[in-house]
Amino acid sequence: MRRSCAPSMKRAADTGSEQTTRPFLSTTRLAPEKAEVDAKLMELFNSSENHARTLETLAKTRQPLAPRPVEEKQHCTKVLFSVVWGKITTKKHKTWEGDGTLELTGKCATLINEDGKIIASSNGVKTEDFEEGSRVIVGSKELEIIEKLSSVGDASNENLQQQIPSKRSKLETIDKHFKPPAVHNSIAVPSTSKRPVLDTAFKQVAMSENEVPAEFVPLLMGTPSYEHQWKHNNSKGSISEVSVPYCLAKHLRPHQREGVKFLYKCVIGFTLGESEWCGAILADEMGLGKTLQCISLVYTLLKQGPYGQPMVRRVLIVTPSSLVDNWKGEITKWLETERIFTFIVGPNNKLKKYAQSPHIPILIISYEMLAKQIEELESVKFDLVVCDEGHRLKNSNIRTSTVLDGIDCHRRILLTGTPIQNDLQEFYSLINFVNPGILGSYAEFKAKYEIPIIQSQQPNVLKEFQELGKLRLVELNSITSKFVLRRTQEVINKYLPKKQELVVFVYPSQLQQTLLRTALQSYEQSGPTVTSPLKLITILKKICNHPSLITVPDKNDPESLIQSLNDRLPAWNEMSPEDSGKLSILGNLLEALIVQREKIVVVSYYSKTLDMIMGLCQHYNYKFCRLDGSTPSNDRSKHVASFNSTSSDIFVFLLSAKAGGTGLNLIGASRLVLFDNDWNPASDLQAMARIWRDGQSRPVYIYRLITAFSIEEKIYQRQISKSSLSGAIVDQTQNLSNLKFSDEELKDLFSFVNESDDCLTHQLLACDCKGAGDIPEPLVHSSQEEHPDMQEQSRFQIRAAKSRTHQQRRSMKMQELMRWEHHRSPVRNDVLEELSLTECSEGIVFLFRNKS
């Protein structure tokens, strides 16, 4: 059981006269009469229902009062303890039934549960047995004392004098300078409740100056409307304005405070006003603190509610298996002293045990485990469901979506850093999960929104269809904006260190050039009947990483293309890192960084590529760790924590983009290399954001290595141009055999040109700069006035290209690179030295650099 080492804000507010009046006392030892006067002042201040009346009372009570006998004070001493309780049992490992409060008055002990009811009492107890951490029996209940909450009516004046702070001026000028704090609804409790106010949020009352900064502004959630009260306050509970507890609110940045307030209004029903529509989607980009915002909301709802009672008692958090430990660690980090228990489903914690643990409010489980063991939760009622990486639910037909949709809980939150932008059907699936039926059935949604919006963006469409599509798009945005919140990373850039993004185009080795030409020529001769286009894409990408990756142990392999490529490969022991342009660059970078004592993360989409880089690390005795799909879930958080530790000597972190490209914080490294790329640009962006996150203190360098003149460069061009091909493969789990390429796209993909030393991507930009490291001026012909199809696009739009040539269409959409530095080979020595690429000058074709 974890105990608090320092009093939290919540505890300071509930302790009573010991802490709330410290600023108004003096450290000078007082006469007994003066001490009794101040004791009376404290009692009046804390028990007053109207702080404005306190001013008048203070003046009247400044006269010396006759001290009461010490024996009377001792008799009135009351001590409160926070406890967990359960039935009396002889089991070694107890299962506690719930939290409670123990009230010790003299030799009488009373146990009060969370609802404020007395459930056990005993007389003649020994007060010395009641210490933090001890187990005692009260009536028919056994309980464990967590911590002491307050002590009212201490016997001796010395006890009071020992607690007096060091500032005397406050007492001497109390009548002149004291301003009564505003009474706030957040401290109101139902008058019928007998439970002490122990777990309320931050209260706007006088508190210790060491705990609450003067500039701190409480995060208030707002009071319910009369309509909401009429619908939901059937028990006639007292109205209170909920506020985020100080222990969390003090850490929230402005955009996070806004996000927590937005989520609260959605799940409570303030936004849509209907009880069945209490869902929200937090679609902030990665790195904005979606986890912290969600934890703040969960803890607030576990402790408070707009009608005097906590809104939720049980919370289900569903997350990818790679992030289960991350969620546990984040909850422990932010709520370490708040006694919030979590149940993590794993080999030693079966899901069926959670139904027998009513005192544990939070269940954390992976998507896969929930789909397998959902029957075990039939007896558990959840009040809030949180789905991390919620874009997994974009297909409503998969089992995971069906299982989650079947859980009887109307308060649902989706967290995703990559919201759906180009597929309205997938977007509908996410919306329909958090707020079922708000957009009608999919057939209704398709007829009303999807078809008109798509038709309005087709070339040469009638003006009537354009106007209808725009009208439907505005209507759809007006509905979804009420429960979908999206912020970009721009809002946190000022909190993060400097970052440099680098796109490094690398010369292919002589062996790679030979193999690339052979593969393309073989495909042209045999056609797609022998080797499918997707099979050829995979082969070409392997060659770009390293020629050794295409080797097959069986010489009788039926694939003639693979066999012909293997015939041109040298023996295994004759190949080296120099046979791959990218691996040669990576080897030189590692050699430079180990001297500088900087850690690095290397990301790839292929396990075989990670094996190859791991062999390179072993050859040079670089200490490394690896996280991929085969890494046990229990070891993932250990690898991350070990790598991030300043005392760790792990130099390289090998990361699979498919298994760990999301959610991980690898701030122990200041350099990251994306060794290969993916069709979906969101996947690359997720992988590259692992080190530029909260907690990073050093300048960050992110390297994207691309084999020039090859299919890798063509994939990158389609990523930044957002052409139709880049949106065709949005999910790595899809059946790619259904993907269709036009003849023009295939011809452009399956081409290899290296006669020119210039970068093909730079040529597509139609940039006239000399590549000396300057940022080019924006092209005149790219203005929105001249090309109206380049106007800002909605996140739901699917804009078709105008009737232009393939190259012209793409060059119009690649203007992002026109705001980057352009460096043509040979790159300046000062730039290479800054980037730790001094030994790589001859291997670089072109380099784009962006400084943030």
C-alpha positions in Angstrom: 0.0 0.0 0.0 1.6 3.3 -1.1 1.5 6.2 1.4 1.9 9.8 0.8 5.2 11.4 1.9 4.0 14.9 1.5 0.5 16.2 2.0 -1.4 16.7 -1.2 -3.6 19.7 -1.9 -6.7 17.7 -1.3 -5.5 16.7 2.1 -4.4 20.2 3.0 -7.9 21.5 2.3 -9.6 18.8 4.4 -7.3 18.8 7.4 -9.1 21.8 9.0 -7.6 24.3 11.3 -4.1 22.8 11.3 -3.3 24.0 7.7 -5.9 26.3 6.4 -5.1 29.1 8.8 -1.3 28.8 8.9 -0.7 32.1 7.0 -2.4 34.0 9.8 -0.3 32.7 12.7 3.0 33.6 14.1 6.0 31.5 15.1 6.5 33.5 18.3 5.6 31.6 21.4 2.3 33.1 22.7 0.9 33.6 26.1 -1.8 31.0 27.1 -4.5 33.7 26.8 -3.3 34.8 23.3 -3.1 31.2 22.2 -6.6 30.5 23.3 -7.8 33.6 21.4 -6.1 32.3 18.2 -7.6 28.9 18.7 -11.0 30.5 18.9 -10.2 32.4 15.7 -9.3 29.3 13.9 -12.5 27.5 15.0 -14.6 30.4 13.9 -12.8 30.7 10.6 -13.2 27.1 9.6 -16.8 26.6 10.9 -18.3 29.8 9.5 -20.9 29.4 6.8 -20.4 32.9 5.6 -16.8 34.1 5.3 -17.9 37.7 5.1 -19.3 37.4 8.6 -15.9 36.3 9.8 -14.6 39.9 9.6 -17.1 41.0 12.2 -16.5 38.0 14.4 -12.7 38.5 14.4 -13.0 42.0 16.0 -15.3 40.8 18.7 -13.1 37.8 19.7 -9.9 39.7 20.1 -10.5 39.9 23.9 -8.7 37.4 26.1 -10.8 34.3 26.8 -10.6 32.1 29.9 -8.7 28.9 28.9 -10.6 25.7 29.2 -9.2 22.9 31.3 -6.7 20.6 29.5 -8.8 17.6 30.5 -11.8 18.9 28.6 -9.7 19.4 25.4 -8.4 15.9 25.7 -11.8 14.5 26.0 -12.9 16.2 22.8 -10.0 15.0 20.7 -11.2 13.5 17.4 -8.9 11.8 14.9 -9.7 10.8 11.3 -8.0 8.0 9.4 -8.3 6.9 5.8 -8.7 3.1 5.7 -9.6 0.1 3.5 -11.9 -2.4 5.0 -13.2 -5.9 4.6 -14.6 -9.0 6.4 -12.5 -10.5 9.1 -10.5 -13.4 7.6 -7.3 -15.4 8.3 -6.2 -15.3 4.7 -2.6 -14.1 4.1 -3.5 -12.0 1.0 -6.7 -10.1 1.9 -9.2 -8.7 -0.6 -10.5 -5.4 0.7 -14.1 -4.6 0.0 -13.9 -0.8 -0.2 -12.5 2.5 1.1 -13.7 4.2 4.2 -13.0 6.7 7.0 -12.2 5.7 10.6 -13.3 8.2 13.3 -11.5 7.8 16.6 -13.0 9.8 19.5 -11.3 9.0 22.8 -11.7 5.2 23.1 -14.5 4.9 20.6 -13.8 3.9 17.0 -16.4 4.3 14.2 -16.0 3.0 10.6 -17.8 5.0 7.9 -18.0 3.8 4.3 -17.8 5.8 1.1 -21.6 6.6 1.2 -21.3 8.2 4.6 -23.0 5.3 6.5 -21.7 3.8 9.7 -21.0 0.2 9.1 -19.0 -0.8 12.3 -18.1 0.6 15.7 -16.2 -0.4 18.8 -15.7 1.0 22.4 -12.7 0.6 24.6 -10.1 0.6 21.9 -6.5 1.3 22.5 -5.5 4.5 20.7 -1.9 3.5 20.5 -2.9 0.6 18.1 -4.1 3.0 15.5 -1.1 3.9 13.4 -0.5 4.2 9.7 0.0 0.8 8.1 -1.5 -1.2 11.1 -4.4 -3.6 10.8 -7.1 -3.4 13.5 -10.6 -4.8 14.0 -13.6 -2.6 14.5 -16.9 -4.4 15.1 -17.3 -7.0 12.5 -14.8 -5.5 10.1 -11.1 -5.8 9.7 -9.4 -2.7 8.3 -5.9 -1.4 7.3 -5.0 2.2 8.2 -3.7 4.1 5.2 -2.9 7.5 6.6 -4.0 10.0 9.2 -6.3 12.7 7.8 -6.9 15.1 10.7 -6.8 15.6 14.4 -9.2 18.1 16.0 -9.0 19.4 19.5 -5.3 18.7 20.5 -4.9 18.9 24.3 -1.9 21.1 24.9 -1.0 24.6 23.9 2.4 23.3 22.9 0.9 21.2 20.2 -0.6 24.3 18.7 2.5 26.4 19.1 4.6 23.7 17.3 2.4 24.1 14.2 2.7 27.9 14.0 4.3 29.2 10.7 7.0 31.8 10.6 5.0 34.8 9.4 3.8 37.2 12.1 2.8 40.1 10.0 -0.3 38.3 8.9 -1.6 38.1 12.5 -0.7 41.7 13.3 -2.5 43.1 10.3 -5.4 40.6 10.1 -8.2 43.2 10.4 -6.6 45.5 7.8 -5.5 43.1 5.1 -7.6 40.0 5.5 -10.0 39.4 2.5 -12.5 36.6 2.9 -12.1 34.0 0.1 -15.0 33.5 -2.2 -17.3 30.6 -1.2 -17.4 28.2 -4.1 -20.0 25.6 -5.0 -17.3 22.9 -5.4 -17.1 22.5 -1.6 -20.9 22.1 -1.2 -22.1 18.6 -0.1 -25.6 17.3 0.6 -26.8 18.3 4.0 -28.0 14.8 4.7 -24.6 13.2 4.1 -22.7 12.1 7.2 -19.5 11.4 5.4 -16.7 13.9 6.1 -15.6 15.9 3.0 -12.3 14.1 2.4 -11.9 13.7 -1.3 -13.3 16.9 -2.8 -11.3 18.8 -5.4 -9.3 21.9 -4.9 -11.3 24.4 -2.8 -11.0 28.1 -3.1 -10.3 28.7 0.6 -7.2 29.9 2.4 -4.5 27.3 2.1 -0.9 26.9 2.8 1.3 29.2 0.7 3.7 26.4 0.2 1.1 24.3 -1.5 -1.0 26.7 -3.7 0.8 29.3 -5.8 -0.8 32.6 -5.8 -1.2 32.6 -9.6 -2.9 29.2 -9.7 -6.3 29.2 -11.3 -8.6 26.3 -10.5 -9.9 24.3 -13.5 -13.6 24.6 -13.2 -15.9 22.4 -15.3 -19.0 24.5 -15.2 -22.4 24.0 -13.6 -25.3 22.0 -15.3 -28.1 23.8 -17.0 -31.7 23.7 -15.7 -32.6 21.3 -18.5 -29.8 18.9 -17.5 -30.7 19.1 -13.8 -34.3 18.3 -14.7 -33.3 15.2 -16.7 -30.4 13.8 -14.5 -30.8 15.1 -11.0 -33.7 12.9 -10.0 -32.3 12.4 -6.5 -32.4 16.2 -5.8 -28.7 16.3 -4.9 -27.0 19.6 -4.2 -25.6 21.4 -7.2 -21.8 21.8 -7.2 -19.4 23.0 -9.8 -16.8 20.3 -10.4 -13.1 21.2 -10.6 -10.0 19.1 -11.4 -8.1 18.2 -8.3 -5.1 20.4 -7.7 -2.6 17.5 -7.8 -3.4 17.2 -11.5 -4.6 20.6 -12.4 -1.2 22.1 -11.5 0.5 20.1 -14.2 -1.9 20.8 -17.1 -0.9 23.2 -19.8 -3.5 25.6 -21.3 -4.4 23.3 -24.2 -4.7 20.3 -21.8 -7.0 22.2 -19.5 -9.2 23.0 -22.5 -9.2 19.3 -23.5 -10.2 18.1 -20.0 -13.0 20.6 -19.9 -14.2 19.6 -23.4 -14.2 15.9 -22.5 -16.0 16.5 -19.2 -18.8 18.4 -21.0 -19.2 15.7 -23.5 -19.3 12.7 -21.2 -21.6 14.4 -18.7 -24.0 15.4 -21.4 -23.7 19.1 -21.3 -22.9 19.4 -25.0 -25.6 17.3 -26.6 -28.1 17.2 -23.8 -29.1 13.6 -24.3 -28.2 10.8 -21.9 -27.6 8.3 -24.7 -25.1 10.6 -26.4 -22.2 11.1 -23.9 -19.2 10.2 -26.1 -16.2 12.2 -27.3 -13.2 11.8 -29.6 -9.9 13.5 -28.5 -8.0 13.6 -31.8 -5.0 15.6 -30.8 -1.7 14.9 -32.6 0.9 12.8 -30.9 2.8 14.5 -28.1 0.0 16.8 -26.8 -0.7 14.7 -23.7 -3.9 12.8 -24.5 -3.1 10.3 -21.7 -2.7 13.0 -19.0 -5.9 14.7 -20.1 -7.8 11.4 -19.9 -6.3 10.6 -16.5 -7.3 14.0 -15.2 -10.9 13.5 -16.3 -11.1 9.9 -14.9 -9.8 10.9 -11.5 -12.1 14.0 -11.4 -15.2 11.9 -12.2 -14.2 9.2 -9.6 -14.2 11.8 -6.9 -16.8 14.4 -7.9 -20.0 15.0 -9.8 -22.3 18.0 -10.5 -24.9 16.7 -8.1 -22.8 16.0 -5.0 -21.8 12.4 -5.8 -19.0 10.9 -7.9 -20.1 10.4 -11.5 -18.3 7.1 -12.1 -17.2 4.2 -10.0 -15.7 1.8 -12.6 -13.6 2.8 -15.6 -12.5 0.5 -18.5 -9.4 1.5 -20.4 -8.7 -0.5 -23.6 -5.4 0.0 -25.3 -3.0 -1.9 -27.6 -0.9 -4.5 -25.7 2.3 -2.5 -26.2 0.8 0.4 -24.2 -0.8 -1.4 -21.2 2.2 -0.9 -19.0 2.5 2.6 -20.3 -0.9 3.4 -19.0 -0.2 1.8 -15.7 3.0 3.8 -15.4 1.3 7.1 -16.3 -1.5 6.6 -13.7 1.2 5.8 -11.1 3.2 8.8 -12.1 0.3 11.3 -11.7 -1.7 9.7 -9.0 1.0 8.1 -6.9 -0.2 9.6 -3.6 -4.0 9.5 -4.3 -4.6 5.8 -3.5 -6.1 5.0 -6.9 -5.9 1.3 -7.6 -5.6 -0.2 -11.1 -6.2 -3.8 -12.3 -3.9 -4.9 -15.1 -5.1 -8.0 -17.0 -2.1 -10.3 -17.5 -0.8 -13.8 -16.9 -1.0 -13.4 -13.2 -4.2 -11.3 -13.1 -7.1 -13.0 -14.7 -10.0 -10.9 -15.8 -12.5 -12.8 -13.8 -10.8 -11.6 -10.6 -11.7 -8.0 -11.4 -15.4 -8.7 -10.8 -14.4 -9.8 -7.2 -12.5 -6.6 -6.6 -15.1 -3.8 -6.1 -12.5 -1.5 -4.5 -10.5 -1.2 -7.7 -12.0 1.4 -9.9 -9.8 1.2 -13.1 -9.4 -1.8 -15.4 -6.7 -1.7 -18.0 -6.8 -4.4 -20.7 -5.6 -4.8 -24.3 -7.9 -5.0 -27.3 -6.9 -8.6 -28.0 -7.4 -9.8 -24.4 -10.8 -8.1 -24.1 -12.0 -9.8 -27.3 -11.0 -13.2 -25.9 -12.3 -12.8 -22.3 -15.3 -10.5 -22.7 -17.6 -13.1 -21.1 -15.8 -12.6 -17.8 -17.1 -9.0 -17.6 -20.8 -9.7 -17.9 -21.4 -9.1 -14.2 -19.4 -5.8 -14.1 -21.1 -2.4 -14.8 -18.7 0.2 -16.3 -19.5 3.9 -16.1 -16.8 5.1 -18.5 -15.0 3.4 -21.4 -11.7 4.8 -22.8 -10.2 3.4 -26.0 -6.6 4.4 -26.7 -5.5 4.4 -30.4 -9.1 4.5 -31.2 -8.6 4.4 -35.0 -8.5 0.6 -34.5 -12.3 0.8 -34.4 -12.6 2.3 -37.9 -13.9 -1.0 -39.2 -17.2 -1.7 -37.4 -17.3 -5.3 -38.6 -14.2 -6.6 -36.8 -14.7 -8.5 -33.5 -13.0 -5.9 -31.4 -15.5 -3.2 -32.5 -18.4 -5.6 -31.9 -17.2 -6.5 -28.4 -16.7 -3.0 -27.3 -20.0 -1.8 -28.8 -21.7 -4.5 -26.9 -20.5 -3.1 -23.5 -23.4 -1.4 -21.7 -21.8 2.0 -21.2 -22.9 5.2 -22.9 -20.0 7.3 -21.7 -17.3 6.5 -24.3 -14.0 8.3 -25.2 -11.7 7.6 -28.2 -8.1 8.8 -28.1 -6.3 8.9 -31.5 -3.5 10.9 -32.9 -4.3 9.9 -36.5 -8.0 10.7 -37.1 -9.5 9.5 -40.4 -9.2 12.1 -43.1 -10.0 10.6 -46.4 -12.5 7.8 -45.8 -16.0 8.9 -44.6 -17.2 5.4 -44.0 -14.4 4.8 -41.5 -15.0 8.2 -39.9 -18.7 7.2 -39.5 -17.6 4.0 -37.7 -15.7 6.0 -35.1 -18.6 8.5 -34.6 -21.2 5.8 -34.4 -19.2 4.0 -31.6 -18.9 7.0 -29.3 -22.4 8.3 -30.0 -24.5 5.5 -31.6 -27.2 6.7 -33.9 -26.3 10.4 -33.9 -25.7 10.3 -37.6 -28.4 7.7 -38.3 -27.6 4.3 -39.9 -24.8 4.0 -42.4 -27.2 3.9 -45.3 -28.7 7.2 -44.2 -25.3 8.7 -43.6 -24.1 7.6 -47.0 -27.1 9.0 -48.8 -27.1 12.3 -46.9 -23.4 13.1 -46.5 -20.9 10.7 -48.1 -22.3 10.6 -51.7 -23.0 14.4 -52.0 -19.6 15.3 -50.5 -17.6 13.0 -52.8 -19.6 13.9 -55.9 -19.0 17.6 -55.2 -15.3 17.1 -55.5 -15.3 15.3 -58.8 -13.8 17.2 -61.8 -16.3 18.9 -64.1 -19.2 18.4 -61.7 -22.3 20.5 -62.0 -22.5 23.6 -59.8 -25.7 22.2 -58.2 -23.8 19.2 -56.9 -20.9 21.4 -55.7 -23.3 23.5 -53.7 -25.0 20.5 -52.2 -21.7 18.9 -51.2 -20.5 22.0 -49.5 -23.8 22.3 -47.6 -23.6 18.7 -46.4 -20.0 19.2 -45.4 -20.8 22.2 -43.3 -23.7 20.4 -41.7 -21.5 17.4 -40.9 -18.8 19.5 -39.3 -21.3 21.4 -37.2 -22.5 18.1 -35.7 -19.2 16.4 -35.1 -17.4 19.5 -33.8 -19.5 19.2 -30.7 -17.7 16.1 -29.6 -14.5 15.8 -31.7 -11.5 17.9 -30.6 -8.4 18.1 -32.8 -5.3 20.2 -32.0 -2.0 20.1 -33.9 1.5 19.9 -32.4 2.0 23.6 -33.0 0.4 24.3 -29.6 3.3 22.6 -27.7 6.3 23.5 -29.8 7.1 26.3 -27.4 7.5 23.7 -24.5 9.8 21.4 -26.5 13.5 21.7 -27.4 14.6 22.5 -30.9 14.1 19.9 -33.5 15.7 19.3 -36.9 14.0 17.1 -39.5 16.2 15.8 -42.2 15.3 13.9 -45.4 18.6 12.4 -46.7 18.6 11.0 -50.2 21.4 8.4 -50.4 23.2 7.0 -53.5 22.5 3.3 -54.0 25.5 1.1 -54.0 26.7 -0.5 -57.2 25.2 -3.9 -56.2 21.9 -2.2 -55.4 21.8 -0.5 -58.8 22.5 -3.9 -60.6 19.7 -5.6 -58.6 17.2 -2.9 -59.1 17.7 -2.9 -62.9 17.5 -6.6 -63.0 14.3 -6.7 -61.1 12.6 -4.1 -63.3 13.8 -5.6 -66.5 12.6 -9.0 -65.4 9.2 -7.6 -64.6 8.9 -5.8 -67.9 9.7 -9.0 -69.8 7.4 -11.4 -67.8 4.7 -9.0 -66.8 2.3 -9.2 -63.8 1.3 -12.7 -64.6 4.5 -14.1 -63.1 5.2 -11.5 -60.4 2.4 -9.4 -59.0 3.1 -5.6 -58.7 2.8 -5.8 -54.9 5.4 -8.7 -54.8 7.7 -6.6 -56.9 7.3 -3.6 -54.6 8.3 -5.7 -51.6 11.4 -7.0 -53.4 12.4 -3.5 -54.5 12.1 -2.2 -50.9 14.2 -5.0 -49.6 16.9 -4.2 -52.1 16.9 -0.6 -51.0 17.4 -1.6 -47.4 20.2 -4.2 -48.2 20.7 -6.7 -51.0 21.2 -9.5 -48.5 17.5 -9.3 -47.5 16.3 -11.0 -50.7 18.3 -14.2 -50.2 16.4 -17.4 -50.0 17.9 -20.6 -48.5 16.0 -22.9 -50.9 17.7 -22.9 -54.4 14.6 -24.5 -55.9 12.4 -21.5 -55.1 9.7 -21.3 -57.8 9.9 -17.5 -58.0 12.1 -16.9 -61.1 12.6 -13.3 -60.2 13.9 -14.0 -56.7 16.2 -16.8 -58.1 17.6 -14.5 -60.8 18.4 -11.9 -58.2 20.1 -14.4 -55.9 22.3 -15.5 -58.8 23.8 -12.0 -59.0 24.5 -11.8 -55.2 28.0 -12.3 -53.9 28.6 -14.8 -51.2 27.3 -13.9 -47.8 30.7 -13.4 -46.2 31.7 -11.0 -49.1 28.9 -8.5 -48.5 29.3 -5.6 -46.1 27.4 -2.5 -44.9 28.8 -0.6 -47.9 26.6 -2.7 -50.2 23.7 -0.6 -49.0 23.8 3.2 -49.2 21.5 3.7 -46.2 23.3 1.1 -44.0 26.6 2.7 -44.8 25.2 6.1 -43.7 23.8 4.6 -40.5 27.1 2.9 -39.6 28.9 6.2 -39.9 26.3 8.0 -37.9 26.5 5.4 -35.1 30.3 5.7 -35.0 30.1 9.5 -34.6 27.3 9.5 -32.0 29.0 7.0 -29.7 31.9 9.4 -29.4 29.5 12.2 -28.5 27.7 9.9 -26.0 24.3 10.4 -27.5 21.7 7.7 -27.7 19.8 6.8 -30.9 16.6 5.1 -31.9 16.5 3.2 -35.2 13.0 2.4 -36.6 12.1 -0.1 -39.4 9.0 -1.7 -40.7 10.7 -5.1 -41.2 12.0 -7.6 -38.7 14.7 -8.9 -41.1 16.0 -5.3 -41.4 16.1 -5.0 -37.6 18.0 -8.3 -37.6 20.6 -6.9 -40.0 21.1 -3.7 -38.0 21.3 -5.7 -34.8 24.1 -7.7 -36.4 25.9 -4.4 -37.2 25.6 -3.4 -33.5 26.9 -6.7 -32.3 29.8 -6.5 -34.8 30.9 -3.1 -33.3 30.0 -4.0 -29.7 27.3 -1.4 -29.5 25.0 -2.1 -26.6 21.4 -2.2 -27.8 17.9 -3.2 -26.9 15.1 -4.2 -29.2 11.3 -3.9 -29.2 9.2 -5.7 -31.9 6.2 -7.9 -32.3 8.0 -10.8 -30.5 8.8 -8.8 -27.4 6.6 -9.9 -24.4 4.3 -7.3 -23.2 5.8 -7.4 -19.7 9.2 -6.6 -21.1 8.2 -3.6 -23.2 8.0 -1.1 -20.4 11.3 -2.5 -18.9 13.1 -1.9 -22.2 11.8 1.7 -22.4 12.5 2.5 -18.8 16.0 1.1 -19.1 16.8 3.0 -22.2 15.5 6.3 -20.9 17.5 6.0 -17.7 20.5 8.3 -17.5 22.5 5.6 -15.8 21.9 3.1 -18.6 24.7 2.4 -21.1 22.3 1.2 -23.8 23.3 3.1 -27.0 20.9 1.9 -29.7 17.1 1.2 -29.4 15.9 -0.9 -32.3 12.2 -0.3 -32.8 9.6 -2.0 -35.0 7.3 0.7 -36.4 4.4 -1.8 -36.6 4.8 -3.1 -33.0 5.9 0.0 -31.1 5.5 3.0 -33.4 2.8 4.6 -31.3 2.5 5.7 -27.7 6.1 5.1 -26.6 8.2 7.8 -25.0 11.9 7.3 -25.9 13.1 10.6 -24.6 16.4 9.0 -23.5 17.6 9.5 -27.1 18.1 12.7 -29.0 18.5 11.1 -32.4 16.1 9.0 -34.4 16.6 7.3 -37.8 13.7 6.1 -39.9 15.4 3.5 -41.9 12.6 2.8 -44.4 9.2 4.3 -45.1 5.6 3.3 -45.4 2.8 4.1 -47.8 0.8 5.7 -45.0 2.4 9.0 -44.0 0.7 8.9 -40.6 2.6 5.8 -39.7 5.9 7.5 -40.5 4.9 10.6 -38.5 4.0 8.4 -35.5 7.3 6.6 -35.6 9.3 9.8 -35.9 7.6 11.4 -32.9 9.0 9.0 -30.4 11.8 11.2 -29.1 10.3 14.8 -29.5 7.9 14.6 -26.6 7.4 16.0 -23.1 10.4 15.4 -21.0 12.9 15.8 -23.8 15.6 18.3 -22.8 18.2 18.1 -25.6 17.9 19.2 -29.2 16.4 16.5 -31.4 17.6 15.3 -34.8 15.3 13.1 -36.9 16.8 11.4 -40.0 14.7 9.9 -42.8 16.9 7.8 -45.0 15.7 7.3 -48.6 17.5 5.5 -51.4 17.6 8.0 -54.3 16.2 7.2 -57.8 14.3 4.2 -56.4 10.8 3.2 -55.3 11.5 4.6 -51.9 11.8 8.1 -53.4 8.5 7.5 -55.3 6.8 6.4 -52.1 8.0 9.6 -50.3 6.8 11.8 -53.2 3.3 10.3 -52.9 3.3 10.8 -49.1 4.0 14.5 -49.3 1.8 15.1 -52.3 -1.2 13.3 -50.8 -2.0 11.8 -54.1 -4.7 9.1 -54.6 -2.1 6.3 -54.2 -0.9 7.4 -50.7 -4.5 7.2 -49.5 -5.1 3.8 -51.1 -3.2 1.9 -48.4 -4.3 3.4 -45.0 -4.3 0.2 -43.0 -1.5 -2.3 -42.9 -3.9 -5.0 -41.9 -5.9 -4.7 -45.1 -5.8 -7.2 -47.9 -3.4 -5.5 -50.3 -4.3 -7.9 -53.1 -7.3 -5.8 -53.8 -5.1 -2.7 -54.4 -5.3 -1.4 -58.0 -2.7 0.7 -59.8 -3.2 2.6 -63.0 -0.7 1.9 -65.9 0.7 5.4 -65.4 1.3 4.9 -61.7 2.9 1.5 -62.3 5.2 2.9 -65.0 6.3 5.8 -62.7 6.8 3.5 -59.7 8.8 0.8 -61.5 11.4 3.1 -63.0 15.0 3.6 -61.9 17.0 6.6 -63.2 20.4 7.5 -61.8 22.0 9.2 -64.8 21.5 12.6 -63.1 23.1 13.6 -59.9 20.2 15.9 -59.1 17.4 14.7 -56.8 14.2 13.6 -58.6 12.1 15.1 -55.8 13.9 18.4 -56.1 13.2 18.4 -59.8 9.5 17.8 -59.2 9.4 20.9 -57.1 10.5 22.9 -60.2 12.9 24.7 -57.9 15.6 26.9 -59.4 17.7 27.2 -56.3 21.4 26.1 -56.4 21.0 23.8 -53.4 23.3 25.9 -51.2 21.3 25.5 -48.1 18.9 28.4 -48.5 15.1 28.3 -48.2 13.7 28.9 -51.7 11.1 31.6 -52.3 7.5 30.2 -52.8 6.6 29.6 -56.4 4.4 32.2 -57.9 2.3 29.7 -59.8 1.4 27.9 -56.6 -0.9 30.6 -55.2 -4.4 29.8 -54.3 -5.8 32.5 -56.4 -4.3 31.1 -59.6 -5.2 27.5 -58.7 -8.4 27.4 -56.8 -8.1 23.6 -56.3 -5.2 24.3 -54.0 -7.4 26.0 -51.4 -7.4 24.6 -47.9 -9.1 21.3 -47.7 -11.4 20.0 -45.0 -10.2 17.0 -43.1 -13.1 15.0 -44.5 -12.6 16.0 -48.2 -11.4 13.7 -50.9 -10.3 16.1 -53.5 -9.7 14.9 -57.0 -7.0 16.3 -59.2 -7.7 18.5 -62.2 -6.9 17.5 -65.7 -3.2 18.1 -65.7 -0.2 16.0 -66.3 0.9 13.6 -63.5 4.0 15.6 -62.7 2.3 19.0 -62.7 -0.4 17.7 -60.3 2.2 16.5 -57.9 4.4 19.5 -58.0 1.5 21.7 -57.0 1.1 19.8 -53.8 4.7 19.5 -52.7 5.1 23.1 -51.5 5.8 22.0 -48.0 9.4 21.3 -49.0 9.8 24.8 -50.4 9.9 26.0 -46.7 12.8 23.7 -46.0 16.5 24.2 -46.6 17.8 22.6 -49.8 21.3 21.1 -49.8 22.7 19.6 -53.0 25.8 17.4 -52.9 28.4 18.1 -51.8 26.8 19.4 -48.6 28.6 22.1 -46.7 31.0 20.8 -44.1 29.5 22.9 -41.3 26.1 21.3 -41.9 27.5 17.8 -42.0 29.4 18.4 -38.8 26.3 19.7 -37.0 24.4 16.6 -38.2 27.2 14.2 -37.3 27.4 13.1 -41.0 30.9 14.3 -41.7 32.0 10.9 -43.0 29.0 10.6 -45.2 29.5 13.4 -47.7 30.1 11.2 -50.7 27.1 9.1 -50.1 24.5 11.9 -50.0 22.7 13.0 -53.2 20.5 15.7 -51.7 19.4 16.8 -48.2 16.3 18.7 -47.1 16.4 20.2 -43.6 13.7 21.8 -41.5 14.4 23.5 -38.2 11.7 23.8 -35.5 
